[in-house]
Amino acid sequence: MLTAQEAPIPETPANEAQSQEAPQGEDTAPSSTVIPVFQRPMDGPQSEKTTPASPPVEDTPSGQLRIQTDPPGLEVFIDGKSVGLSPMTLSLPVGEHTCKVAPPPGRAAAERTVQITTAATEILNFRY
């Protein structure tokens, strides 16, 4: 391998050098002198690094929440995050959640707390 590294480098590009040196029709592995730098396998500590797996998804019990507004099409917030426009049905983790609806112009915002269970679909109606 030492003598191969000391050999003069041909003036042809690396892609042409590979196609000229490797006979066609044969399934031979290319030697280390033919592999361009960008194709060499990584060696050393870099190859030992692994990408951390995403945390396991816990099977959290959830329940359904149906939100309807009059007039329809108002923006709905669950626990302070926008979830879309009404009417809608959401799957939420079991527990207490705060539901807020952005009101039509000139109206006060409506906010309610709802307890989500797995037993039934909760329905919230907001009328303005």
C-alpha positions in Angstrom: 0.0 0.0 0.0 2.9 2.3 0.7 4.2 2.0 -2.9 0.7 2.7 -4.3 0.6 6.0 -2.4 4.0 7.1 -3.8 3.0 6.4 -7.4 2.6 9.6 -9.5 -1.0 10.8 -9.8 -2.4 10.7 -13.3 -3.8 13.9 -14.8 -7.2 12.4 -15.6 -10.1 13.1 -13.3 -10.9 10.6 -10.5 -14.1 9.4 -12.3 -12.1 8.6 -15.5 -9.3 7.0 -13.6 -11.8 4.6 -11.9 -13.4 3.7 -15.2 -10.1 3.1 -16.9 -8.5 1.0 -14.1 -11.6 -1.2 -13.3 -12.2 -3.7 -16.1 -15.8 -3.8 -17.2 -17.9 -6.9 -16.6 -15.9 -8.0 -13.5 -17.2 -7.7 -10.0 -14.0 -6.8 -8.2 -13.8 -4.5 -5.2 -11.9 -1.3 -6.0 -8.5 -1.0 -4.3 -7.9 1.7 -1.8 -5.8 3.7 -4.3 -8.9 4.0 -6.7 -11.4 5.2 -4.1 -11.7 9.0 -4.0 -11.4 10.7 -0.7 -15.2 11.4 -0.5 -16.0 7.7 -0.9 -13.6 6.3 1.7 -15.4 4.8 4.8 -15.1 6.9 7.9 -12.6 5.7 10.4 -11.8 6.6 13.9 -14.1 8.0 16.6 -16.4 9.5 14.0 -17.7 6.1 12.8 -18.4 5.1 16.4 -20.8 8.1 16.9 -24.5 7.1 16.7 -27.4 9.4 16.3 -29.5 9.3 19.5 -32.8 7.6 18.9 -35.9 9.7 19.5 -37.4 9.1 22.9 -39.9 6.2 23.0 -43.4 7.3 22.5 -45.5 6.5 25.6 -49.0 5.3 25.1 -50.8 8.1 26.8 -54.5 7.7 27.2 -56.5 10.3 25.3 -60.1 11.4 24.8 -62.1 13.4 22.3 -63.1 17.0 22.5 -65.6 18.5 20.0 -65.6 22.3 19.7 -68.3 24.3 18.0 -68.7 28.0 17.7 -71.5 30.3 16.6 -70.4 31.9 14.2 -68.2 29.0 12.9 -64.6 29.5 11.7 -63.2 31.2 14.9 -59.7 30.3 16.0 -59.4 27.8 18.9 -56.6 27.7 21.4 -56.0 24.6 23.7 -53.6 25.2 26.6 -52.5 28.4 25.0 -51.6 26.9 21.5 -53.6 27.5 18.4 -55.2 24.2 17.1 -57.2 25.6 14.2 -60.6 26.9 13.3 -64.0 25.6 14.6 -65.8 23.4 14.3 -63.3 20.6 15.1 -62.8 17.4 17.0 -59.5 16.9 18.7 -57.8 14.0 20.5 -56.3 15.3 23.7 -54.4 13.5 26.6 -56.6 12.7 29.5 -56.7 15.5 32.1 -57.7 19.1 32.5 -57.3 21.4 29.5 -58.1 25.1 29.0 -60.0 25.9 25.8 -60.1 29.5 24.5 -61.8 30.9 21.4 -60.7 34.1 19.7 -63.9 36.2 19.6 -65.4 38.0 16.7 -64.6 41.8 16.6 -66.2 43.7 19.5 -66.8 40.6 21.7 -65.0 39.3 24.8 -62.9 36.2 24.6 -64.4 33.0 26.0 -62.4 30.6 28.0 -63.4 27.3 29.6 -61.7 24.5 31.4 -62.6 20.9 30.3 -61.8 17.6 31.9 -60.9 15.0 29.2 -61.6 11.4 29.9 -61.4 8.2 27.7 -65.1 7.4 28.4 -66.9 9.9 26.2 -66.4 12.8 23.8 -66.6 16.2 25.5 -68.5 18.9 23.5 -68.0 22.6 24.0 -70.3 25.2 22.4 -69.3 28.8 22.2 -72.0 31.3 21.1 -71.3 34.9 20.5 
